Amino acid sequence: MSRIDLTGLEVRAAQVWGGVRLVPLVRDEPVAGLRLHREVYGGHGSVDVGDGTAYTSYIPHGFVADWSGDGREAAAYGTRLGGDPETVPVRRHHRMAKRRRARDGRAEPRLRFLPLHLALEGYLALHFGGPSTVWDEWSRQAVGQGLSPRAEAAYAGRWVPGLAEALRVFEIHPGQCGLMLYVADSLAAAFVVPHPADYRRLHSTLIEDLYGELVHQYALYGAPVPGFAARVADSGGLRTLADLRAAAREQERAWARAHTSLMTRDLLETPYAFERVHRMGSYDLYRFLPPFLRGGQEQHIGELISDHKGRTVYLKTFRLSENQIRKGHLLRRLAHDDWHLGRTAEALGTSYAELVRRIGAAGLGPLLNAQVIAQRLREKQES
C-alpha cells in the first residue's frame, strides 16, 4: 500500500465559517465490524516508545478501536484532570498503541492508540538515531545521542482562529463518517471514522487535535472564503419544482466532482511510506510519511486503519509546514548518503557551505562540530 484509498466515501456540499471550510464525507453503509470510542485524559502525557525514549505532548484523549463486532461501548471514560494546564500532572502512557487485555490476561479485540500522536512520533523518529558513521563534521552529541531531544511546535485546535465556531455550527449530515478541513481554502486536515455514530461522538475532538504552524497562520491572516452556492440557469427547461430540485442536485454533484478531483490531487495521489503499527483481525493500523518533496506541494503525515481490501476506514492527518518538509527532505538525503556532508551537498546540487547553512536553518546546527566545519570551509576557500 502506498496511497490512501477513500473508496465508499462521498463528498457533500461544504459549509463555511469565515476562513474555515468544512467538507462532509458520508458513507452509504457503515463499515461493519469496527467501531471507535474515546478515552478522556485531558492533560499532558508522556509515552514510552522504547529504547529509553519518551514522547511528551499535550494528549487530551485516546481512541479505542473495537473489532469485537458487538458494537457496545468499550472504552471507560477517564477522569478529566482539572486545574491550570501548567500544573496538571503528566499522565504516563505505555506505547502509542496497546492491545487491551481482560482481567485474566487474555487479549481482547480492542486496541487503544493515541490519535495523531502516533503519526507525529513517527515524524519525530525519522532518522532519530543520527549519523551511522563517525564523520569528523558531526559532534559527539550527534554520534552518541542522535537527534535527541527533538521537538516540533503545534497549536491546539482551540487556538486556530475560527475553528471552534465552525465546528460548533457545523451541520452533521445523515451517514457522515468524516470531513475534510480547509483553512483559507488550503487542506489542513482529514478525519474519517467507520460509523456515523462514531463521528457524532468524536466530532468535537477536532477542537483538541494538534494543527501545524502553517494552518494557524492561514486561519489568522487569511480572508473569508466563499460558501457553496448552486446557480441554476433557466433555459426554459425548468417548469416544475421537481425540475428545479433536479437541477440543484446536479449542481451539488458537479461541486462534489470538482472537490473530489481537488482532494485527489492534494491528498490521494501522493505516494506515502506506510508503517504497520498493529494488526487487528481483518484490519491494520498504519502510520505514514510523505515523500518530502520540495516545491510548495501540500504534504501530510497521518495514521489510518484499512480493511483487507486496502480501503480506509479510519484516517487522521497533520499538515506539515514548509520548514518541516525541508527538514524531512534533508534528513532523508543525509541518511541516504550515509551522513557524509560532501556527498550530500553534491547530490543536492549545492555547495558544502550552503548545506551547512541548511542544516543550521533546520535546527540541526548543534549536531555539527563547529571547529571541524570551520576548518573544512577554510580549506575549501583556499582551494
C-alpha positions in Angstrom: 0.0 0.0 0.0 1.4 3.4 -1.0 -1.7 5.6 -1.3 -4.8 6.5 0.6 -8.0 4.8 -0.7 -11.2 6.6 0.3 -13.5 4.2 -1.7 -17.0 4.2 -0.2 -16.9 7.8 1.0 -18.8 10.6 -0.9 -18.4 14.3 -0.7 -21.3 16.6 0.3 -21.6 20.4 -0.1 -19.2 22.3 2.0 -20.1 24.6 4.9 -18.2 27.8 5.5 -17.5 29.9 8.6 -15.1 32.8 7.9 -11.9 31.3 6.5 -12.8 27.7 7.6 -14.4 25.3 5.0 -15.7 22.0 6.3 -16.4 19.4 3.6 -18.6 16.4 4.9 -17.7 12.8 3.9 -20.6 10.3 4.0 -20.9 6.6 3.6 -23.9 4.8 2.2 -23.3 1.9 4.6 -21.2 2.0 7.8 -18.1 -0.2 8.0 -19.2 -3.5 9.5 -17.1 -4.9 12.3 -15.1 -1.9 13.5 -16.0 0.9 15.9 -14.1 3.7 17.5 -14.6 5.0 21.1 -12.9 7.7 23.1 -10.9 7.7 26.4 -10.6 11.2 28.0 -7.3 12.1 29.6 -7.4 15.9 29.4 -3.8 16.7 30.1 -0.1 16.4 29.3 1.2 12.9 28.7 4.5 11.0 28.3 4.6 7.9 26.2 7.3 5.2 26.4 8.2 4.5 22.8 11.1 2.1 23.6 14.9 2.2 23.9 14.5 4.6 26.8 12.9 7.2 24.6 9.9 9.2 25.6 7.4 11.2 23.6 5.9 14.1 25.6 3.0 16.3 24.4 -0.5 17.5 25.3 -2.6 14.3 25.0 -6.3 15.1 25.6 -7.7 11.7 24.7 -7.1 8.3 23.2 -9.1 6.2 20.8 -10.1 2.6 21.3 -10.6 0.5 18.1 -13.1 -2.3 18.8 -13.4 -5.1 16.2 -15.3 -7.5 18.5 -18.4 -7.0 16.3 -20.8 -6.4 19.2 -20.8 -2.6 18.8 -21.1 -1.9 22.5 -19.2 0.9 24.3 -15.8 -0.5 25.1 -13.8 2.5 26.5 -14.1 3.6 30.0 -14.2 7.4 30.1 -11.3 8.6 32.3 -11.4 11.3 34.8 -10.6 14.7 33.2 -7.7 16.3 35.0 -8.6 19.8 36.4 -6.7 23.0 37.2 -4.2 25.1 35.4 -2.7 23.2 32.4 0.7 24.4 33.6 0.3 22.4 36.8 -1.5 19.3 35.5 0.4 16.2 36.3 1.9 14.3 33.4 0.0 11.1 32.6 2.2 8.1 31.7 1.2 6.0 28.7 2.7 2.7 27.8 3.2 2.7 24.0 1.4 4.7 21.3 -0.8 1.7 20.5 -1.5 -1.1 23.0 -3.8 -4.1 22.9 -6.4 -4.3 25.6 -6.3 -7.3 28.0 -9.0 -8.8 30.2 -8.5 -9.3 33.9 -7.4 -12.9 33.3 -4.7 -11.6 30.9 -6.3 -12.7 27.6 -6.0 -10.2 24.7 -9.3 -8.5 23.9 -10.4 -7.5 20.4 -9.7 -3.8 21.2 -6.7 -1.6 20.7 -6.0 1.7 22.5 -4.0 4.2 20.4 -3.2 7.9 20.7 -4.7 9.7 17.7 -2.4 12.0 15.7 0.4 11.5 18.3 1.1 8.1 16.6 1.8 9.9 13.4 3.7 12.8 15.0 6.0 10.4 16.8 6.7 8.7 13.5 7.8 12.0 12.0 10.0 12.9 15.1 11.6 9.5 14.9 12.7 10.0 11.3 16.4 9.0 11.3 16.3 9.8 15.0 19.5 7.7 15.6 21.6 10.3 13.8 24.8 9.6 11.9 25.6 5.9 11.4 29.3 6.8 10.5 31.5 8.8 12.8 32.4 11.6 10.3 34.6 14.4 11.8 31.9 17.0 11.0 29.4 15.6 13.5 29.6 16.4 17.2 29.8 13.9 20.0 26.2 14.6 20.7 25.1 13.7 17.2 27.1 10.4 17.3 26.2 9.5 20.9 22.6 10.7 21.2 21.4 11.1 17.6 18.7 13.8 17.2 17.6 13.6 20.8 16.0 15.7 22.1 13.8 16.6 19.0 10.8 18.8 19.2 8.2 20.4 16.9 5.7 23.1 17.7 1.9 22.7 17.1 -1.3 24.6 18.0 -4.3 23.0 19.7 -7.4 23.4 17.6 -9.0 25.9 20.1 -6.2 28.3 19.2 -6.8 28.1 15.5 -9.0 31.3 14.8 -12.5 30.4 13.6 -12.2 26.6 14.0 -14.2 26.3 17.3 -17.0 28.4 15.9 -17.1 26.4 12.6 -17.2 23.1 14.4 -19.9 24.4 16.8 -22.3 25.5 14.0 -21.4 22.7 11.6 -24.4 20.6 10.4 -23.7 16.9 10.6 -25.2 15.1 7.6 -27.0 11.7 7.8 -24.4 9.0 7.2 -21.5 11.3 7.8 -18.3 9.5 8.7 -15.7 12.2 8.3 -14.7 15.6 6.9 -12.0 17.5 5.1 -11.0 20.6 6.9 -9.8 23.6 4.8 -8.4 26.8 6.2 -8.1 29.7 3.6 -9.0 27.0 1.1 -5.9 25.0 1.8 -6.3 21.5 3.1 -5.5 21.5 6.8 -6.6 18.0 7.9 -8.7 15.0 7.0 -10.7 12.9 9.5 -12.5 9.6 8.8 -14.2 7.1 11.1 -16.0 3.8 10.4 -19.5 4.6 11.6 -21.8 7.7 11.7 -22.4 7.2 15.4 -18.6 7.3 16.0 -18.4 10.5 14.1 -21.1 12.2 16.1 -19.2 11.3 19.3 -15.8 12.2 18.0 -16.7 15.4 16.0 -15.9 17.6 19.0 -12.4 16.1 19.4 -11.3 18.0 16.4 -11.0 21.1 18.6 -8.5 19.3 20.8 -6.3 18.0 17.9 -3.0 19.5 17.0 -2.5 21.7 13.9 0.7 22.9 12.3 2.0 26.5 12.3 1.1 26.9 8.7 -2.6 26.2 9.4 -2.6 28.7 12.3 -1.1 31.4 10.1 -3.6 30.8 7.3 -6.5 31.0 9.8 -5.1 34.1 11.5 -4.3 36.1 8.3 -6.5 34.5 5.6 -9.6 36.3 4.3 -13.1 34.7 4.5 -13.7 32.1 1.8 -16.8 32.0 -0.4 -19.5 29.5 0.5 -21.1 26.9 -1.8 -23.9 28.3 -3.9 -25.8 26.4 -6.6 -26.7 28.6 -9.6 -29.2 27.2 -11.9 -29.6 28.9 -15.3 -33.2 28.8 -16.5 -33.0 28.0 -20.2 -36.7 27.3 -20.4 -36.5 23.7 -19.2 -37.5 24.3 -15.6 -41.3 24.0 -15.4 -41.9 22.3 -12.0 -40.4 22.2 -8.5 -39.1 18.7 -9.4 -37.2 20.2 -12.3 -35.7 22.8 -10.1 -34.8 20.2 -7.4 -33.1 18.0 -10.0 -31.1 21.0 -11.4 -30.0 22.0 -7.9 -28.9 18.4 -7.1 -26.9 18.3 -10.3 -25.1 21.5 -9.2 -24.3 19.8 -5.9 -22.9 16.7 -7.8 -20.8 19.0 -10.0 -19.3 20.7 -7.0 -18.7 17.3 -5.4 -16.9 16.0 -8.5 -14.8 19.2 -8.6 -13.8 18.8 -4.9 -13.1 15.1 -5.3 -10.7 16.0 -8.1 -9.0 18.6 -5.9 -8.9 16.2 -2.9 -7.4 13.5 -5.1 -4.6 15.9 -6.3 -3.8 17.2 -2.8 -4.1 14.0 -0.7 -4.9 10.8 -2.5 -2.3 10.9 -5.4 0.6 11.4 -3.1 2.7 8.2 -2.5 3.3 7.6 1.2 5.7 5.4 3.1 3.4 3.3 5.3 4.5 1.6 8.6 2.1 -1.0 10.0 1.7 -0.5 13.7 -0.7 -3.2 14.6 -2.9 -5.9 13.0 -6.5 -6.1 14.3 -8.3 -9.1 12.9 -9.0 -8.1 9.3 -7.9 -4.5 9.8 -4.5 -3.0 10.0 -3.4 0.2 11.8 -0.7 2.2 9.9 1.1 5.5 10.2 2.6 7.2 7.2 5.1 9.8 6.0 5.0 11.8 2.7 7.8 11.8 0.2 9.0 15.2 1.5 9.1 16.8 -2.0 10.3 20.4 -2.4 8.3 22.9 -4.4 5.3 24.0 -2.3 3.2 20.9 -2.6 0.9 20.2 0.4 2.2 17.2 2.4 0.7 15.4 5.3 1.7 12.9 7.9 -1.0 10.7 9.4 -2.4 7.4 10.5 -5.1 5.2 9.1 -6.9 1.9 9.6 -7.5 -0.1 6.4 -9.6 -3.2 5.7 -8.4 -6.4 3.9 -9.0 -4.7 0.6 -6.9 -1.6 1.5 -9.9 0.7 1.8 -9.6 3.4 4.5 -12.0 3.1 7.5 -10.1 5.5 9.8 -7.9 8.4 8.9 -6.4 11.4 10.6 -3.8 13.7 9.0 -1.5 16.6 10.1 -0.4 19.2 7.6 3.4 19.8 7.6 4.9 23.3 7.3 7.5 24.1 4.7 10.2 24.0 7.3 9.1 20.6 8.4 9.1 19.4 4.8 12.6 20.8 4.3 13.8 19.1 7.5 12.4 15.7 6.4 13.9 16.1 2.9 17.3 17.0 4.4 17.3 14.1 6.9 16.4 11.6 4.2 19.1 12.9 1.9 21.7 12.8 4.7 20.7 9.2 5.7 20.8 8.1 2.0 24.4 9.4 1.7 25.5 7.9 5.0 25.5 11.3 6.6 28.6 12.4 4.5 28.3 16.2 4.0 30.3 16.3 0.8 28.3 13.6 -0.9 25.0 15.0 0.3 25.9 18.5 -1.0 26.8 17.0 -4.4 23.5 15.0 -4.5 21.5 18.2 -3.6 23.4 20.2 -6.3 24.7 22.7 -3.8 27.9 23.7 -2.1 29.3 22.4 1.2 28.8 25.8 2.8 25.2 26.0 1.7 24.5 22.5 3.1 25.9 23.6 6.4 23.7 26.6 6.4 20.6 24.4 5.6 21.4 22.1 8.5 21.6 25.1 10.8 18.3 26.5 9.4 16.6 23.2 10.0 17.5 23.4 13.7 20.2 20.7 13.5 23.2 23.0 13.8 24.1 21.9 17.3 24.8 18.4 15.9 27.7 19.7 13.9 31.3 20.0 15.2 31.8 23.8 14.8 35.6 23.6 14.8 35.8 20.9 12.1 33.2 22.7 9.9 35.2 25.9 10.1 38.4 24.1 9.1 36.7 22.4 6.2 35.3 25.7 5.0 38.7 27.4 5.2 40.2 24.5 3.2 37.6 24.8 0.5 38.0 28.5 0.2 41.8 28.2 -0.1 41.5 25.5 -2.7 
